[in-house]
Amino acid sequence: MIPKEFREKLGIGAGRKLLLRLVENHLEIVPLPEEPVKGLRGMLKAKTSLAAELLEERRKDDAGDEKRHI
């Protein structure tokens, strides 16, 4: 049984699924997301758009080309 104080801090209620992991000489208890798919949303989201980065790089290249032709 997990003490009430710990359950409250971790948001563990009745029926909540947990991941138990044995790490060396201790046990780790990790509450699993109630909706796992929602928990993964945005996980791979880039901070900036790759398309925007490519367009900016091309603008810089174009500006450099214009300077060389003058």
C-alpha positions as CSV (number, residue, x, y, z in Angstrom):
1,M,0.0,0.0,0.0
2,I,1.2,3.5,-0.9
3,P,0.8,6.0,2.0
4,K,-2.0,8.5,1.5
5,E,0.4,11.5,1.6
6,F,2.4,10.1,-1.4
7,R,-0.8,9.1,-3.3
8,E,-2.2,12.7,-2.9
9,K,1.1,14.3,-4.1
10,L,1.3,12.0,-7.1
11,G,-2.4,12.3,-7.9
12,I,-2.9,8.5,-7.5
13,G,-6.5,7.5,-7.0
14,A,-8.4,4.2,-7.0
15,G,-7.9,2.4,-10.2
16,R,-5.0,4.6,-11.4
17,K,-2.5,2.5,-13.4
18,L,1.1,2.6,-12.3
19,L,4.4,1.6,-13.8
20,L,6.6,-0.2,-11.3
21,R,10.3,-0.4,-12.1
22,L,13.1,-2.1,-10.1
23,V,16.1,0.1,-10.3
24,E,19.2,-1.3,-8.6
25,N,18.1,-1.7,-5.0
26,H,14.9,0.4,-5.0
27,L,11.4,0.4,-6.6
28,E,10.3,3.3,-8.8
29,I,6.5,4.0,-9.0
30,V,5.4,6.2,-11.9
31,P,1.7,7.1,-12.4
32,L,0.7,6.4,-16.0
33,P,-1.3,9.0,-17.8
34,E,-5.1,8.5,-17.6
35,E,-5.3,9.0,-21.4
36,P,-1.9,7.7,-22.8
37,V,-2.5,9.0,-26.3
38,K,-3.2,12.5,-25.1
39,G,-0.1,12.3,-22.9
40,L,2.0,11.8,-26.0
41,R,0.6,14.7,-28.0
42,G,3.2,17.3,-28.8
43,M,6.0,15.0,-27.8
44,L,7.8,15.3,-31.2
45,K,6.6,18.8,-31.9
46,A,9.5,21.1,-33.1
47,K,9.9,24.5,-31.6
48,T,10.0,26.0,-35.0
49,S,8.6,24.9,-38.3
50,L,11.1,23.1,-40.6
51,A,9.4,24.8,-43.6
52,A,9.8,28.2,-42.0
53,E,13.5,27.4,-41.3
54,L,14.0,26.3,-44.9
55,L,12.3,29.5,-46.3
56,E,14.5,31.7,-44.1
57,E,17.7,29.9,-45.2
58,R,16.7,30.3,-48.8
59,R,16.0,34.1,-48.3
60,K,19.5,34.4,-46.8
61,D,21.0,32.5,-49.7
62,D,19.1,34.7,-52.2
63,A,20.3,37.9,-50.4
64,G,23.9,36.6,-50.6
65,D,23.5,35.9,-54.3
66,E,22.2,39.4,-55.0
67,K,25.1,40.9,-53.2
68,R,27.6,38.9,-55.3
69,H,26.0,40.0,-58.6
70,I,26.3,43.7,-57.8
